[in-house]
């Protein structure tokens, strides 16, 4: 399964980068995240409750940030498993400044799923993944705007 998209933040690139690299913001932005614990630099053990259609479950796994190029690019590596299956994937995030107060993030990702989840097929999983991605960026944006207002 593959997904891609873009999101525009009304903030300078250094602030967008900062929020995307903030572990507390990451935890708050991952839908259903119950645990987000750093185990090594840029590596986190996670527990997430998520449901796709009638298949709901708790998944444990790991998220790692790799190939970091400050304020430009990073890769997110994800692996997890639960009673309904497993997921392994990676996403690439490219940041570009559209001016002093606007930043665009282009993202693309690939995921492999197995178990009962795989039985749903990409036709059902892709829209859910896209929605989760949009929810993630909207949450990050909301946190960024709240941070900017409090300064």
DSSP file (Angstrom, degrees, kcal/mol; ACC not computed):
  #  RESIDUE AA STRUCTURE BP1 BP2  ACC     N-H-->O    O-->H-N    N-H-->O    O-->H-N    TCO  KAPPA ALPHA  PHI   PSI    X-CA   Y-CA   Z-CA
    1    1 A X              0   0    0      0, 0.0   110,-2.6     0, 0.0     2,-0.4   0.000 360.0 360.0 360.0 138.2    0.0    0.0    0.0
    2    2 A X  E     +A  110   0A   0    108,-0.2     2,-0.3     2,-0.0   108,-0.2  -0.965 360.0 179.6-127.7 144.2    1.3    3.5   -0.9
    3    3 A X  E     +A  109   0A   0    106,-2.1   106,-2.8    -2,-0.4     2,-0.3  -0.966   3.9 170.1-136.4 156.7    0.1    6.9    0.2
    4    4 A X  E     +A  108   0A   0     -2,-0.3     2,-0.3   104,-0.3   104,-0.2  -0.980  11.3 130.0-158.1 161.3    1.3   10.4   -0.6
    5    5 A X  E     -A  107   0A   0    102,-2.4   102,-2.7    -2,-0.3     2,-0.3  -0.980  37.3-109.9 176.0-168.5    0.2   14.0   -0.1
    6    6 A X  E     -A  106   0A   0     -2,-0.3     2,-0.3   100,-0.2   100,-0.2  -0.980  13.8-162.5-147.5 157.7    1.1   17.4    1.1
    7    7 A X  E     -A  105   0A   0     98,-2.1    98,-3.0    -2,-0.3     2,-0.5  -0.992  11.3-146.3-143.8 136.1    0.3   19.7    3.9
    8    8 A X  E     -A  104   0A   0     -2,-0.3     2,-0.4    96,-0.2    96,-0.2  -0.907  10.8-163.7-107.8 127.3    0.9   23.5    4.2
    9    9 A X  E     -A  103   0A   0     94,-3.3    94,-2.5    -2,-0.5     2,-1.3  -0.854  21.4-136.0-103.0 141.1    1.7   25.1    7.5
   10   10 A X  S    S+     0   0    0     -2,-0.4     2,-0.3    92,-0.2    92,-0.3  -0.585  78.1  84.7 -92.9  70.4    1.4   28.9    8.1
   11   11 A X  S    S-     0   0    0     -2,-1.3    -2,-0.2    92,-0.1    90,-0.1  -0.972  87.5 -85.0-162.9 154.8    4.7   29.0    9.9
   12   12 A X    >>  -     0   0    0     -2,-0.3     4,-2.0    89,-0.2     3,-0.8  -0.307  44.2-109.7 -67.2 154.9    8.4   29.3    9.0
   13   13 A X  H 3> S+     0   0    0     86,-0.3     4,-2.8     1,-0.3     5,-0.2   0.820 115.1  57.8 -56.9 -37.2   10.3   26.2    8.2
   14   14 A X  H 3> S+     0   0    0      1,-0.2     4,-1.9     2,-0.2    -1,-0.3   0.863 108.7  46.1 -66.4 -33.7   12.4   26.1   11.4
   15   15 A X  H <> S+     0   0    0     -3,-0.8     4,-2.1     2,-0.2    -1,-0.2   0.888 112.8  49.5 -73.6 -39.4    9.2   26.1   13.6
   16   16 A X  H  X S+     0   0    0     -4,-2.0     4,-2.3     2,-0.2    -2,-0.2   0.933 111.7  49.1 -63.8 -45.4    7.6   23.4   11.5
   17   17 A X  H  X S+     0   0    0     -4,-2.8     4,-1.6     1,-0.2    -2,-0.2   0.928 109.4  53.4 -58.0 -45.5   10.7   21.3   11.7
   18   18 A X  H  < S+     0   0    0     -4,-1.9     4,-0.4     1,-0.2    -1,-0.2   0.898 110.7  44.6 -58.5 -43.9   10.8   21.8   15.5
   19   19 A X  H >< S+     0   0    0     -4,-2.1     3,-0.9     1,-0.2    -1,-0.2   0.880 110.9  53.9 -71.1 -36.7    7.3   20.6   16.0
   20   20 A X  H 3< S+     0   0    0     -4,-2.3    -1,-0.2     1,-0.2    -2,-0.2   0.778 112.7  44.4 -67.4 -25.5    7.7   17.6   13.7
   21   21 A X  T 3< S+     0   0    0     -4,-1.6     2,-0.6    -5,-0.2    -1,-0.2   0.430  87.5 108.2 -96.2  -0.9   10.8   16.5   15.7
   22   22 A X    <>  -     0   0    0     -3,-0.9     4,-2.6    -4,-0.4     5,-0.2  -0.686  59.1-153.5 -82.9 115.5    9.2   17.1   19.2
   23   23 A X  H  > S+     0   0    0     -2,-0.6     4,-2.5     1,-0.2     5,-0.2   0.867  94.8  51.8 -58.2 -38.2    8.4   13.8   20.9
   24   24 A X  H  > S+     0   0    0      2,-0.2     4,-2.1     1,-0.2    -1,-0.2   0.901 111.4  46.9 -66.0 -39.5    5.5   15.2   22.9
   25   25 A X  H  > S+     0   0    0      2,-0.2     4,-1.4     1,-0.2    -2,-0.2   0.892 111.1  52.6 -68.0 -39.4    3.9   16.7   19.8
   26   26 A X  H  X S+     0   0    0     -4,-2.6     4,-1.1     2,-0.2     3,-0.4   0.946 110.1  47.6 -60.0 -48.4    4.4   13.4   17.9
   27   27 A X  H >< S+     0   0    0     -4,-2.5     3,-0.7     1,-0.2     6,-0.3   0.925 112.5  48.9 -59.0 -45.6    2.7   11.4   20.7
   28   28 A X  H 3< S+     0   0    0     -4,-2.1    -1,-0.2     1,-0.2    -2,-0.2   0.748 112.6  49.7 -66.9 -23.2   -0.2   13.9   20.8
   29   29 A X  H 3< S+     0   0    0     -4,-1.4     2,-0.8    -3,-0.4    -1,-0.2   0.574  85.1  93.1 -96.1 -10.9   -0.6   13.7   17.0
   30   30 A X  S X< S-     0   0    0     -4,-1.1     3,-2.1    -3,-0.7   103,-0.1  -0.754  84.2-120.3 -85.8 113.0   -0.7   10.0   16.6
   31   31 A X  T 3  S+     0   0    0     -2,-0.8    -2,-0.1     1,-0.3    -1,-0.0  -0.273  93.0   5.0 -55.8 128.4   -4.3    8.9   16.6
   32   32 A X  T 3  S+     0   0    0      1,-0.2    17,-2.6    16,-0.1     2,-0.3   0.577  86.8 162.2  76.9  10.7   -5.0    6.4   19.4
   33   33 A X  E <   +B   48   0A   0     -3,-2.1    15,-0.3    -6,-0.3    -1,-0.2  -0.488  11.6 164.9 -70.7 123.5   -1.4    6.7   20.9
   34   34 A X  E     +     0   0A   0     13,-3.5     2,-0.4    -2,-0.3    14,-0.2   0.674  67.3  27.2-107.0 -27.9   -1.3    5.4   24.4
   35   35 A X  E     +B   47   0A   0     12,-1.6    12,-1.8    -8,-0.0    -1,-0.3  -1.000  51.7 167.3-140.1 136.6    2.5    5.0   24.8
   36   36 A X  E     +B   46   0A   0     -2,-0.4     2,-0.5    10,-0.2    10,-0.2  -0.740  18.8 169.1-149.0  93.3    5.3    6.8   23.2
   37   37 A X  E     -B   45   0A   0      8,-2.7     8,-2.9    -2,-0.2     2,-0.3  -0.932  33.1-127.9-121.0 124.9    8.6    6.1   25.0
   38   38 A X  E     +B   44   0A   0     -2,-0.5     6,-0.3     6,-0.2     3,-0.1  -0.531  29.5 170.0 -70.9 128.3   12.1    7.0   23.8
   39   39 A X  E    S-     0   0A   0      4,-2.5     2,-0.3     1,-0.5     5,-0.2   0.554  70.7  -6.1-112.4 -16.3   14.4    4.0   23.8
   40   40 A X  E >  S-B   43   0A   0      3,-1.3     3,-2.4     0, 0.0    -1,-0.5  -0.937 104.4 -55.1-164.4 165.9   17.3    5.5   22.0
   41   41 A X  T 3  S-     0   0    0     -2,-0.3    24,-0.1     1,-0.3     3,-0.1  -0.331 126.7  -3.4 -54.5 127.0   17.9    8.8   20.1
   42   42 A X  T 3  S+     0   0    0      1,-0.2    23,-2.7    22,-0.1     2,-0.4   0.671 113.3 107.9  63.3  20.4   15.2    9.2   17.5
   43   43 A X  E <   -BC  40  64A   0     -3,-2.4    -4,-2.5    21,-0.2    -3,-1.3  -0.996  44.6-179.1-131.6 131.0   13.7    5.8   18.4
   44   44 A X  E     -BC  38  63A   0     19,-3.0    19,-2.6    -2,-0.4     2,-0.4  -0.986  24.0-140.0-134.4 135.7   10.4    5.3   20.2
   45   45 A X  E     -BC  37  62A   0     -8,-2.9    -8,-2.7    -2,-0.4     2,-0.3  -0.800  34.8-169.5 -87.8 136.6    8.4    2.3   21.4
   46   46 A X  E     -BC  36  61A   0     15,-2.5    15,-2.3    -2,-0.4     2,-0.4  -0.897  26.0-161.9-130.7 155.8    4.7    2.9   20.9
   47   47 A X  E     +BC  35  60A   0    -12,-1.8   -13,-3.5    -2,-0.3   -12,-1.6  -0.984  21.2 178.8-133.3 125.9    1.3    1.5   21.8
   48   48 A X  E     -BC  33  59A   0     11,-2.7    11,-3.2    -2,-0.4     2,-0.6  -0.986  22.4-149.5-131.7 136.3   -1.6    2.5   19.6
   49   49 A X  E     + C   0  58A   0    -17,-2.6     2,-0.3    -2,-0.4     9,-0.2  -0.926  35.1 158.1-100.8 125.1   -5.3    1.6   19.7
   50   50 A X  E     - C   0  57A   0      7,-2.4     7,-2.3    -2,-0.6     2,-0.4  -0.986  25.8-155.7-147.1 153.9   -6.8    1.8   16.2
   51   51 A X  E     - C   0  56A   0     -2,-0.3     2,-0.5     5,-0.2     5,-0.3  -0.997   6.2-170.9-135.0 138.9   -9.7    0.4   14.3
   52   52 A X  E >  S- C   0  55A   0      3,-3.3     3,-2.1    -2,-0.4     2,-0.2  -0.950  70.5 -50.8-126.2 108.3  -10.3   -0.2   10.6
   53   53 A X  T 3  S-     0   0    0     -2,-0.5    67,-0.0     1,-0.3     0, 0.0  -0.465 124.0 -17.3  62.4-128.9  -13.9   -1.1   10.0
   54   54 A X  T 3  S+     0   0    0     -2,-0.2     2,-0.8    -3,-0.1    -1,-0.3   0.542 119.7  93.8 -84.5  -7.8  -14.8   -3.9   12.3
   55   55 A X  E <   +C   52   0A   0     -3,-2.1    -3,-3.3    61,-0.1     2,-0.4  -0.779  51.4 163.7 -93.3 112.2  -11.2   -4.8   13.0
   56   56 A X  E     +C   51   0A   0     -2,-0.8     2,-0.3    -5,-0.3    -5,-0.2  -0.936   7.4 135.3-125.8 149.0  -10.1   -3.0   16.2
   57   57 A X  E     -C   50   0A   0     -7,-2.3    -7,-2.4    -2,-0.4     2,-0.5  -0.995  49.7 -94.5-175.4 174.6   -7.0   -3.6   18.3
   58   58 A X  E     -C   49   0A   0     -2,-0.3    25,-0.5    -9,-0.2     2,-0.4  -0.922  37.4-165.1-107.9 131.6   -4.0   -2.5   20.2
   59   59 A X  E     -CD  48  82A   0    -11,-3.2   -11,-2.7    -2,-0.5     2,-0.4  -0.943   6.4-161.1-121.4 137.7   -0.7   -2.5   18.4
   60   60 A X  E     +CD  47  81A   0     21,-2.4    21,-2.6    -2,-0.4     2,-0.3  -0.900  33.0 117.6-113.8 148.1    2.8   -2.3   19.8
   61   61 A X  E     -CD  46  80A   0    -15,-2.3   -15,-2.5    -2,-0.4     2,-0.4  -0.914  50.3 -83.0-175.2-158.3    5.7   -1.3   17.8
   62   62 A X  E     -CD  45  79A   0     17,-2.6    17,-2.0    -2,-0.3     2,-0.4  -0.995  18.0-162.4-140.7 141.3    8.6    1.1   17.1
   63   63 A X  E     -CD  44  78A   0    -19,-2.6   -19,-3.0    -2,-0.4     2,-0.4  -0.990  14.7-177.1-121.4 133.0    9.0    4.4   15.3
   64   64 A X  E     -CD  43  77A   0     13,-2.3    13,-3.0    -2,-0.4     2,-0.5  -0.988  21.0-140.6-131.2 141.9   12.4    5.6   14.3
   65   65 A X  E     + D   0  76A   0    -23,-2.7     2,-0.3    -2,-0.4    11,-0.2  -0.884  33.5 173.7 -98.3 128.5   13.5    8.8   12.6
   66   66 A X  E     + D   0  75A   0      9,-3.0     9,-2.7    -2,-0.5   -24,-0.0  -0.857  48.4  23.3-132.9 165.2   16.3    8.2   10.0
   67   67 A X  E    S-     0   0A   0     -2,-0.3     2,-0.2     7,-0.2    -1,-0.1   0.816  75.6-170.2  51.3  39.0   18.3   10.1    7.4
   68   68 A X  E     -     0   0A   0     -3,-0.1     2,-0.5     6,-0.1     6,-0.2  -0.422  16.3-176.0 -67.2 125.2   17.6   13.4    9.1
   69   69 A X  E >>  - D   0  73A   0      4,-3.2     3,-2.7    -2,-0.2     4,-2.1  -0.932  41.7-107.0-121.4 103.2   18.6   16.5    7.0
   70   70 A X  T 34 S-     0   0    0     -2,-0.5     4,-0.1     1,-0.3   -56,-0.0   0.075  91.7 -11.9 -40.1 122.4   17.9   19.5    9.3
   71   71 A X  T 34 S+     0   0    0      1,-0.1    -1,-0.3   -58,-0.1     3,-0.1   0.608 133.8  62.9  61.9  17.3   14.9   21.5    8.2
   72   72 A X  T <4 S-     0   0    0     -3,-2.7    23,-3.3     1,-0.3     2,-0.3   0.637 102.0  -5.5-130.3 -47.6   14.7   19.6    4.8
   73   73 A X  E  <  +DE  69  94A   0     -4,-2.1    -4,-3.2    21,-0.2    -1,-0.3  -0.999  45.9 168.1-158.2 147.1   14.0   15.9    5.0
   74   74 A X  E     - E   0  93A   0     19,-1.6    19,-2.6    -2,-0.3     2,-0.4  -0.972  23.6-133.6-157.4 162.5   13.6   12.9    7.2
   75   75 A X  E     -DE  66  92A   0     -9,-2.7    -9,-3.0    -2,-0.3     2,-0.5  -0.942  12.4-151.8-117.8 139.3   12.4    9.3    7.0
   76   76 A X  E     -DE  65  91A   0     15,-2.9    15,-2.5    -2,-0.4     2,-0.5  -0.957   8.5-162.0-112.8 121.2   10.1    7.7    9.5
   77   77 A X  E     -DE  64  90A   0    -13,-3.0   -13,-2.3    -2,-0.5     2,-0.4  -0.894  12.3-174.5-104.8 130.4   10.4    3.9    9.9
   78   78 A X  E     +DE  63  89A   0     11,-2.9    11,-2.9    -2,-0.5     2,-0.3  -0.976  12.6 167.4-130.6 135.7    7.4    2.2   11.5
   79   79 A X  E     +DE  62  88A   0    -17,-2.0   -17,-2.6    -2,-0.4     2,-0.3  -0.991  13.2 150.4-143.0 143.7    6.9   -1.4   12.6
   80   80 A X  E     -DE  61  87A   0      7,-2.4     7,-2.6    -2,-0.3     2,-0.3  -0.992  19.5-163.7-165.4 160.7    4.1   -2.8   14.7
   81   81 A X  E     +DE  60  86A   0    -21,-2.6   -21,-2.4    -2,-0.3     2,-0.3  -0.994  12.6 159.8-150.7 155.1    2.0   -5.8   15.5
   82   82 A X  E >   -DE  59  85A   0      3,-2.8     3,-1.4    -2,-0.3   -23,-0.2  -0.868  59.3 -71.4-156.3-172.7   -1.2   -6.7   17.3
   83   83 A X  T 3  S+     0   0    0    -25,-0.5    33,-0.2    -2,-0.3     3,-0.1   0.734 127.8  50.4 -65.3 -21.5   -3.8   -9.4   17.4
   84   84 A X  T 3  S-     0   0    0      1,-0.3    33,-2.1   -26,-0.2     2,-0.3   0.407 122.8 -75.2 -98.9   2.1   -5.2   -8.4   14.0
   85   85 A X  E <   -E   82   0A   0     -3,-1.4    -3,-2.8    30,-0.2     2,-0.3  -0.947  49.9 -76.4 143.0-163.6   -2.0   -8.4   12.1
   86   86 A X  E     -EF  81 114A   0     28,-1.2    28,-1.9    -2,-0.3     2,-0.4  -0.911  22.9-156.8-137.4 163.8    1.2   -6.5   11.6
   87   87 A X  E     +EF  80 113A   0     -7,-2.6    -7,-2.4    -2,-0.3     2,-0.4  -0.993   9.0 177.6-142.8 134.8    2.5   -3.4    9.7
   88   88 A X  E     +EF  79 112A   0     24,-2.3    24,-3.3    -2,-0.4     2,-0.3  -0.997  26.1 134.7-132.3 133.3    5.9   -2.4    8.5
   89   89 A X  E     -EF  78 111A   0    -11,-2.9   -11,-2.9    -2,-0.4     2,-0.3  -0.982  36.1-140.9-164.3 175.4    6.5    0.7    6.6
   90   90 A X  E     -EF  77 110A   0     20,-2.2    20,-2.3    -2,-0.3     2,-0.4  -0.994  10.3-161.4-148.4 147.9    8.4    3.9    6.0
   91   91 A X  E     -EF  76 109A   0    -15,-2.5   -15,-2.9    -2,-0.3     2,-0.4  -0.970   8.4-147.3-129.8 146.5    7.5    7.4    5.1
   92   92 A X  E     -EF  75 108A   0     16,-3.2    16,-1.8    -2,-0.4     2,-0.5  -0.937  10.9-164.0-114.7 136.6    9.6   10.2    3.6
   93   93 A X  E     -EF  74 107A   0    -19,-2.6   -19,-1.6    -2,-0.4     2,-0.5  -0.978   3.6-171.7-125.7 120.3    8.9   13.9    4.5
   94   94 A X  E     -EF  73 106A   0     12,-2.9    12,-2.7    -2,-0.5     2,-0.4  -0.956   8.2-159.5-113.5 124.6   10.3   16.8    2.4
   95   95 A X  E     + F   0 105A   0    -23,-3.3     2,-0.4    -2,-0.5    10,-0.2  -0.834  12.1 176.9-103.4 139.7   10.0   20.3    3.8
   96   96 A X  E     - F   0 104A   0      8,-2.2     8,-2.9    -2,-0.4     2,-0.4  -0.997  28.3-123.2-142.6 140.1   10.2   23.4    1.6
   97   97 A X  E     - F   0 103A   0     -2,-0.4     6,-0.2     6,-0.2     3,-0.1  -0.655  18.1-175.1 -81.8 130.9    9.8   27.0    2.5
   98   98 A X  E    S-     0   0A   0      4,-3.1     2,-0.3     1,-0.4     5,-0.2   0.219  71.7 -43.0-105.0  11.6    7.1   28.8    0.5
   99   99 A X  E >  S- F   0 102A   0      3,-0.6     3,-1.1     1,-0.1    -1,-0.4  -0.857  84.1 -57.7 146.2-179.8    8.0   32.2    2.0
  100  100 A X  T 3  S+     0   0    0     -2,-0.3    -1,-0.1     1,-0.2   -88,-0.1   0.745 134.2  29.2 -65.6 -21.7    8.9   33.5    5.5
  101  101 A X  T 3  S+     0   0    0    -90,-0.1     2,-0.3   -89,-0.1    -1,-0.2   0.069 110.3  69.7-127.8  25.1    5.6   32.4    7.0
  102  102 A X  E <   - F   0  99A   0     -3,-1.1    -4,-3.1   -92,-0.3    -3,-0.6  -0.979  49.6-178.6-148.3 133.9    4.6   29.3    5.0
  103  103 A X  E     -AF   9  97A   0    -94,-2.5   -94,-3.3    -2,-0.3     2,-0.4  -0.991  12.3-152.3-131.9 136.5    6.1   25.8    4.8
  104  104 A X  E     -AF   8  96A   0     -8,-2.9    -8,-2.2    -2,-0.4     2,-0.5  -0.914   3.9-160.3-109.3 135.6    5.0   22.8    2.7
  105  105 A X  E     -AF   7  95A   0    -98,-3.0   -98,-2.1    -2,-0.4     2,-0.5  -0.969   4.8-165.6-113.3 119.0    5.5   19.2    3.7
  106  106 A X  E     -AF   6  94A   0    -12,-2.7   -12,-2.9    -2,-0.5     2,-0.3  -0.888  15.2-175.5 -99.8 132.5    5.4   16.7    0.9
  107  107 A X  E     +AF   5  93A   0   -102,-2.7  -102,-2.4    -2,-0.5     2,-0.3  -0.949  15.6 175.1-132.1 151.6    5.1   13.1    2.2
  108  108 A X  E     +AF   4  92A   0    -16,-1.8   -16,-3.2    -2,-0.3     2,-0.3  -0.985  10.7 176.8-148.2 149.8    5.0    9.6    0.7
  109  109 A X  E     -AF   3  91A   0   -106,-2.8  -106,-2.1    -2,-0.3     2,-0.4  -0.995  20.0-151.9-154.7 158.4    5.0    6.3    2.3
  110  110 A X  E     -AF   2  90A   0    -20,-2.3   -20,-2.2    -2,-0.3     2,-0.4  -0.989  17.0-174.7-130.3 140.2    4.8    2.5    1.7
  111  111 A X  E     - F   0  89A   0   -110,-2.6     2,-0.5    -2,-0.4   -22,-0.3  -0.997  14.7-155.6-137.8 143.0    3.4    0.0    4.1
  112  112 A X  E     - F   0  88A   0    -24,-3.3   -24,-2.3    -2,-0.4     2,-0.3  -0.972  19.4-172.1-112.9 129.5    3.2   -3.8    4.2
  113  113 A X  E     - F   0  87A   0     -2,-0.5     2,-0.3   -26,-0.2   -26,-0.2  -0.903   4.7-178.7-122.9 152.1    0.4   -5.3    6.2
  114  114 A X  E >   + F   0  86A   0    -28,-1.9   -28,-1.2    -2,-0.3     3,-0.6  -0.891  42.9  31.8-140.9 171.3   -0.3   -8.9    7.2
  115  115 A X  T >> S-     0   0    0     -2,-0.3     4,-1.0   -30,-0.2     3,-0.6  -0.441 119.4 -20.4  79.6-154.5   -2.9  -10.9    9.1
  116  116 A X  H >> S+     0   0    0    -32,-0.3     4,-0.6     1,-0.2     3,-0.5   0.842 135.3  62.4 -58.7 -35.3   -6.5   -9.9    9.3
  117  117 A X  H X> S+     0   0    0    -33,-2.1     3,-1.6    -3,-0.6     4,-0.6   0.905  98.5  55.0 -56.9 -42.7   -5.6   -6.3    8.3
  118  118 A X  H X4 S+     0   0    0     -3,-0.6     3,-0.9     1,-0.3    -1,-0.2   0.813  96.2  67.0 -62.8 -28.9   -4.3   -7.5    5.0
  119  119 A X  H << S+     0   0    0     -4,-1.0    -1,-0.3    -3,-0.5    -2,-0.2   0.739  90.6  63.5 -63.8 -22.3   -7.6   -9.1    4.3
  120  120 A X  H << S-     0   0    0     -3,-1.6     4,-0.5    -4,-0.6    -1,-0.2   0.825 101.2-146.4 -70.0 -30.5   -9.2   -5.7    4.2
  121  121 A X    XX  -     0   0    0     -3,-0.9     4,-2.2    -4,-0.6     3,-1.0   0.149  27.1 -76.5  81.0 159.1   -7.1   -4.9    1.1
  122  122 A X  H 3> S+     0   0    0      1,-0.2     4,-2.6     2,-0.2     5,-0.3   0.778 123.3  70.0 -62.5 -28.7   -5.5   -1.6    0.0
  123  123 A X  H 34 S+     0   0    0      1,-0.2     4,-0.4     2,-0.2    -1,-0.2   0.863 112.5  29.0 -60.9 -35.3   -8.9   -0.4   -1.2
  124  124 A X  H <> S+     0   0    0     -3,-1.0     4,-0.9    -4,-0.5    -2,-0.2   0.813 122.3  50.1 -91.3 -35.1  -10.1   -0.1    2.4
  125  125 A X  H  X S+     0   0    0     -4,-2.2     4,-2.8     1,-0.2     5,-0.2   0.873  99.7  63.0 -74.9 -37.5   -6.8    0.6    4.1
  126  126 A X  H  X S+     0   0    0     -4,-2.6     4,-2.5     1,-0.2     5,-0.2   0.908 103.9  46.8 -59.0 -46.5   -5.5    3.5    1.8
  127  127 A X  H  > S+     0   0    0     -4,-0.4     4,-2.3    -5,-0.3    -1,-0.2   0.878 113.4  49.9 -63.8 -34.9   -8.3    5.9    2.7
  128  128 A X  H  X S+     0   0    0     -4,-0.9     4,-2.6     2,-0.2    -2,-0.2   0.927 111.7  48.0 -66.6 -44.2   -7.9    5.2    6.4
  129  129 A X  H  X S+     0   0    0     -4,-2.8     4,-2.2     1,-0.2    -2,-0.2   0.903 111.4  50.8 -62.3 -41.2   -4.2    5.8    6.1
  130  130 A X  H  X S+     0   0    0     -4,-2.5     4,-2.4    -5,-0.2    -1,-0.2   0.915 111.1  48.1 -63.0 -43.4   -4.8    9.0    4.2
  131  131 A X  H  X S+     0   0    0     -4,-2.3     4,-2.9     2,-0.2    -2,-0.2   0.913 110.6  51.0 -64.2 -42.7   -7.2   10.2    6.9
  132  132 A X  H  X S+     0   0    0     -4,-2.6     4,-2.3     1,-0.2    -1,-0.2   0.893 110.3  50.7 -62.2 -38.6   -4.8    9.3    9.7
  133  133 A X  H  X S+     0   0    0     -4,-2.2     4,-2.2     2,-0.2    -2,-0.2   0.924 111.5  47.0 -63.3 -45.2   -2.1   11.3    7.9
  134  134 A X  H  X S+     0   0    0     -4,-2.4     4,-2.5     1,-0.2    -2,-0.2   0.914 112.4  49.8 -62.8 -42.9   -4.4   14.3    7.5
  135  135 A X  H  X S+     0   0    0     -4,-2.9     4,-2.3     1,-0.2    -1,-0.2   0.890 109.0  53.9 -62.3 -39.1   -5.4   14.1   11.2
  136  136 A X  H  X S+     0   0    0     -4,-2.3     4,-2.3    -5,-0.2    -2,-0.2   0.948 111.9  42.8 -59.2 -51.1   -1.7   13.9   12.2
  137  137 A X  H  X S+     0   0    0     -4,-2.2     4,-2.7     1,-0.2    -2,-0.2   0.878 112.4  53.1 -67.9 -37.3   -0.8   17.1   10.3
  138  138 A X  H  X S+     0   0    0     -4,-2.5     4,-2.4     2,-0.2    -1,-0.2   0.906 110.6  48.1 -62.9 -40.5   -3.8   18.9   11.5
  139  139 A X  H  X S+     0   0    0     -4,-2.3     4,-2.4     2,-0.2    -2,-0.2   0.918 111.9  48.9 -64.9 -43.8   -2.9   18.1   15.1
  140  140 A X  H  X S+     0   0    0     -4,-2.3     4,-2.5     1,-0.2    -2,-0.2   0.919 112.0  49.6 -60.1 -43.7    0.7   19.2   14.5
  141  141 A X  H  X S+     0   0    0     -4,-2.7     4,-2.7     2,-0.2    -2,-0.2   0.914 109.6  50.8 -62.1 -44.2   -0.5   22.4   13.0
  142  142 A X  H  X S+     0   0    0     -4,-2.4     4,-2.2     1,-0.2    -1,-0.2   0.909 112.0  47.1 -60.9 -43.2   -2.9   23.0   15.9
  143  143 A X  H  X S+     0   0    0     -4,-2.4     4,-2.4     2,-0.2    -1,-0.2   0.894 111.7  51.3 -65.2 -39.7   -0.1   22.5   18.4
  144  144 A X  H  X S+     0   0    0     -4,-2.5     4,-2.3     2,-0.2    -2,-0.2   0.916 110.6  47.7 -63.7 -43.6    2.2   24.8   16.4
  145  145 A X  H  X S+     0   0    0     -4,-2.7     4,-2.2     2,-0.2    -2,-0.2   0.896 112.3  49.5 -65.9 -39.6   -0.4   27.5   16.3
  146  146 A X  H  X S+     0   0    0     -4,-2.2     4,-1.6     2,-0.2    -2,-0.2   0.898 111.4  49.7 -64.8 -39.9   -1.0   27.2   20.1
  147  147 A X  H  X S+     0   0    0     -4,-2.4     4,-0.6     1,-0.2    -2,-0.2   0.899 111.0  49.6 -64.0 -41.7    2.8   27.3   20.7
  148  148 A X  H >< S+     0   0    0     -4,-2.3     3,-0.7     1,-0.2    -2,-0.2   0.883 110.3  50.1 -66.2 -39.7    3.1   30.4   18.6
  149  149 A X  H 3< S+     0   0    0     -4,-2.2    -1,-0.2     1,-0.2    -2,-0.2   0.826 107.4  54.3 -68.8 -31.0    0.3   32.2   20.4
  150  150 A X  H 3<        0   0    0     -4,-1.6    -1,-0.2     1,-0.2    -2,-0.2   0.590 360.0 360.0 -81.0  -9.1    1.8   31.5   23.8
  151  151 A X    <<        0   0    0     -3,-0.7    -1,-0.2    -4,-0.6    -2,-0.1   0.462 360.0 360.0 -85.2 360.0    5.1   33.0   22.9
